[in-house]
Amino acid sequence: MSGIHGAHDLCPLVKNILLLDSEGKRVAVKYYSDDWPTNAAKLSFEKYVFSKTSKTNARTEAEITLLDSNIIVYKFAQDLHFFVTGGDNENELVLSSVLQGFFDAVALLLRNNVEKMEALENLDLIFLCLDEMVDQGVVLETDPSVIAGKVAMQSTEASGSLSEQTLTQALATAREHLARSLLT
């Protein structure tokens, strides 16, 4: 057995991360496994997962289900459905921590406005988020503040002055609020 293959056996692997809307349509998805070789197979899987989970109430706590030899952990917020899929031999706690990390990082990046329109307007941040969390199925990071911080740094480097302007505006607003609270 080669060293690389052995490492994959010990290291938990994520097969995909799905972010779907309240009708089961794609917002952002990333596949790390060849289990679904075509786009049609991927869309079919997403539809199947959505149909099997949409009746549950996974709004306060993440839910776990086993579908076709895959463990799927999922959580819903507003009109967004978050899913993380792993093989049936994966550790549910690891998959749950990936789900929670993704969910919380997205919430941080969208300033707690976790809903479809906001997600679509910030798809670049969501995909950067996925890239920071998982590489070729291997979990790199699950801490939402670390993930959001790295994503924010990358998007700041990419857009430069726009982010600085936003930060300046945020600081000005904070100063205004502070001044107002001192006057009352």
N, C-alpha and C positions, 0 to 999 in steps of 0.2 A: 504494500500500500504506500503510495507516495505521500510526502509530507503535507502537500496542499490539500489532498483529498481528506486526510485525517483531520486537518484543522476545520474543514467544512462540517465534518461529522460532529465536532464538539461545539462549534459556533452556531448559535441559532440563526436560521435563515427565514427571511420574510419573502413570501412568494409575490405579494403585491400589496399596494396601498391604494385604496379607492376613496375618492371624494365624489359622492353623487348628490344630485338634488332630490327634492321631495317627490319627484316622479320617477326616480331611478336613472336619470340621464347624467352623463359624465360632466363633471366640473373639472376635476384633475385626477388622472390615474397614472400609476407607474407600476410596470410589471418587471419582476426580477427573475422570473422562472419561465421555462419553455413549456409549461403545462398547457398554455393557451397560445399555440403557434401563430394563429391568424387574428386579424382584427375582429373578424366575425366571431371567433371563439371567445375572445375577450369580452365583446359586447354581450354575448349570450351568457357568459359567466356573471357579468355585472347585473344583468336582468334577473337571473336566477337568484343571486344573493339578495338583491333588493326585494324580490317577491317573497322570499323566505323570511325576511327580517322586518319588513315595513310595518307589520301589524304589532310588533313588540314596542314596548315603551322604554327605549334605551336613552332617555333624556337625562336622568340623574346619575345613573351608574352605567358603566360599560357592560354590555352583554356578551356572552360567549356562546357560539353554536358550532356544531360539527356538520359540515356539508360535503359530501363526496370526498371523504378522507382529508378534508382541510379543516383546520381550526380557524374560525373567523371571529375576531373580536370587533365590536362595533359600538358606536355611540352617535346619537343624533343631537343636533342643535339647530333651532329655527328650521330653515328649509334645507339644511345640509346633513348628509349622512356620511360618517367617517367609518371606513373598514380597513382592517389589517388582516391579511391572510397568511397562514403558515401551514406546514404539513401537519398531519395528525400526531407526529412524534415530537412536535415543538413544545417548548415550555409556554404555557398559557400566560404566565406572569410576565415573561419577556415580551410576548406579543401585546399584552395589555399595556406595558410600559411604553412600547412604541406608539400604540394608539393614543395614549394619554399625552405623550410628548408631542405628537403631531397636532392633536386637538388643542393643547395649551399654547403651543408655539403659534399656531394659526390665530388663536384668540388674541395673543399678544400683538401679532403683526397687524391684525385687523382692528386693533384697539377695542376688543370685546364686541365688535359688531359682526358676529359670526353668522352671516347670511349670504345667500347665493350672489346677489348683485355685487356686494362688497368683495366676495371671493373672486368673481369674474374680473373685477376691475384690478385685482392684485394677484392675478394668476402667476406672474413672474416670481413673486415672493413665495407663493405656495410651492412652486416647483423647486425653487432654491431650498426651501424648507425640506422637501423630500430628499434632495441631493445631500444635504447636511446630515440627515438622519440615517439613510441606508445607502450602501454602495454595493451593487450587484447582489442584493439580498442580505448582505452582512450589515448588522446593526452597528452604526458608528456612535450615535449619540441619541439620548432620550430626554435630556434635560431641556425643557422648553425655553428657559431663559438663555442658555448657551446657544441653542439652535436659532432663536429669534435674533440674538446678538450677532451671530455670524452672518445671517441673512441680511440684517440691517446694514452691517459693514459692507457686504458685497453690493447691495443696492445703492449705498451711498457712493462707493467707488464708481459705480456705473453711471449714476446720474449727477454726481457732484453737487453743484450749486443748488439744485432743486431741494435735496434733502437738507442742506445747510439752511436754506430759506425756511423750510418747514420747522426745523429745530429752533431757529431764531423766533419764528412766530409762536411756537409752543412756549418758549422762555418768556416772551413778552406777555402772553396770556397768563402765565403763572405769576409773573410780577404784578400784573393788573389785579388778579384775584387776591394776592397777598396784600397789596395796597388797600384794596376795598375792605378786606377783613380787618385790617388794622384801624381803618377809619370808623368802622361800626362798633 
